[in-house]
Amino acid sequence: MTTLAPEPPAPAPLAVQQAARRPRPAWLGKLTPYWLVLPGWLWLAIFFVIPVVVMLSVSTMTGDIASGFKQTFRFSNYSDAWSAYHVQFVRSLVYGGIATGLCLLLGYPVAFWIAFRGGAHKSSLLFLILLPFFVSFVIRTQSWNFILSDNGMVVSRLRDWGWVGQNFHILQTPAAVIGGLTYNFIPFMILPIYVALERIDLSLLEAAADLYASRTLAFLRIVFPLSIPGVFAGVLLTFVPVSSDYVNASILGGSTGTTMIGNIIQTQYFTNLNYPAAAALSFILMAILLVGVFIYARLLGTDEVLEAATR
Amino acid sequence: MNELPPDLLRGLTQSRVSRRQALKFGGLSAVGLVLSACSIPGAQSSKLGLRAARAEIAKYWQTHKKTGQLNFGNWPLYIDVGSKKSDHPSLDLFTKQTGIHVRYLEDIQSNDTFFAKIQPQLAAQQYTGYDIIVITNGQYLAQLIDLDYLVPLDQDRMTNFYAHSSQLVRDPSYDRGNVYTMAWQSGMTGIGYDPKRVGHEITSWQDLQDPRLRGKIGMFADNEDLPNAALCAVGVNPEVSTQADWHRAADWLHKQRPLVRKYYDQGYIDALSRGDIWASMAYSGDIFQANLSGSNLKFVIPKEGAAIWTDNMCIPQHSEHPVDAMTYMDFVYRPDVAAMLAEGINYITPVSDAQPLIRKDAQAASGDDRKTLEYLATSPLIFPTPDEFARLHRFRVNDKREQKIWNALFEPVYQS
């Protein structure tokens, strides 16, 4: 999302205006809009393009930390990385998909309720949604570790009531990781959907009622279609970071069948100091996510997304 | 002192002028990487003769002077603590007696991430911001030495060390002649368990393959402690293990995997206290500290043996206050200072002369303090018996080629 540049302002009227007041070389006027977006481009170039190019170059190097890494254009770094870690790639996408789906299922009603029933309290309710962000991400995840522990308040109650067996546990299972991901990223789903819903003109619903549409029908035919841009933005904002997250898998997961690709990349960088493998893994992840996003955008259309996201 | 092999003395002798220096301005080096040679530089080394190397070292220590400042990077909860948490009596004593002000930084969370953090600065021949760092013997210390990233110590400023250090840390196998390192503390990686929950005594690594403990076993997620423990479990001394042994150890771990609840990189001690796991690989000092704060855990050195590791103080290259660092490193080998530290840290002190001093402190103290200090002075976790020492092994140190095979064998165990 963030890499999409804003549209340059329309140049013609500005140039005409200036030309009328004082004669100026035409090329200067034509260039003005470009000068205006220059800071943005410089920002992108320095903090996005250059790092990406550097990492792209690292991903085909060979060597080790002691003797240094040299550019040998070894593209099999990519196939090696894929064949060693495709399980974790697939797992990350599956976890990402499930968590995003849960975020949508849980987040949509919340956004709906705030937008249509929030009344005077809308802003306080939104503030409550954002409140957890005032506590560090890691601390919040860690506190689930306490709540869900085997002798913690949840599992021991379930055991006391005889609902689960003696060996039942939540931590270190895929459910714990997906639950943690859903919990941590749900605000990113709620907010854009709320923005889309909040803009809906209520008289449309009155009109629907006048025409004898049931409330369900009104929702399905009017509200939901109008909120699609918000859903689209929410799914993007959730799915991309969820799939590359590694904090939840390392705190709530257990490395026994719950490792996500983010954890692997972290190990390659910091434990094995194998920078090329880590870079190759990162680019494979980036490619998968980009392709996914493009397909998704094709299917749902992007026209109104920017509008919804920037409002 | 031992004769110093020349390859250990390369430290200060490499050529200092390189193309890289032109690129040392922080972020610009990234651009430089792309534009210049498209590579990430490693370390350069040039071998000098023994005599020349000695002369270089002597010159280094002659040209550097005391500055009154010291930046000490250490692990969290790894020093004595006074009435306030930020107050460290042993450091205060040091400042009072030497006039050297210490900035104490609890920045080291693990050897691998810390190495990754300082490596780029060392490769660019810059000051890392630390004059003393504390690194565990093993592959990362070996790399720091191999890459010439450490300053050879001034053996003339090690009088306390040579007077009081214990056998364990003098002339250790990972740093012959203490050329680069002086031990901070040592510890063991054995088994910690909750006797109430497990219900029987644990004496062997094979007890961590007991199906009765299914889902209640914790292991470490790393490529040092875990493989070395597994090598002990299959009855091999890790230090002299062969590749065939590694395969057997990896098989042992794979067989154990279905029973393991989690491969921990942190937090195993909380999980053990809470009862999420009942038995786990554990560091001796962690169990000791957990028991001081009310848990009833037990630590065993399994009968097949276990790893003993030593965290070492060393001076990274381009240190700005090396003489102050040297002064401090020798200072902690005074038995009274070592006793202060041991009472605060609860790992194996490098100064065995500290034991009678702790006993004396215990007699002087009263109430809970006294009980704690007596426990400390007699605990085999702090002062292992000779019998236990015989079962303790050093970590395997691999060369680059071996390390690749090692990682490929053991990583799939804890990361899948």
Interface residues (C-beta under 8 A of the other chain):
Chain A: I50 P51 V53 V54 S57 V58 M61 G63 D64 I65 A66 S67 G68 F69 K70 Q71 V87 Q88 N145 S149 D150 N151 G152 N167 H169 L171 Q172 S250 I251 G254 S255 T256 G257 T259 N263 I264 T267 Y269 F270 T271 N272 L273 Y275
Chain B: A30 V31 L33 V34 A37 C38 S39 I40 P41 G42 A43 D112 T113 F115 A116 Q119 Q143 D146 L147 R214 G215 A221 D222 N223 R257 V260 R261 K262 Y263 D265 G267 A271 R274 G275 D276 K400 N407 E411 Y414 Q415 S416
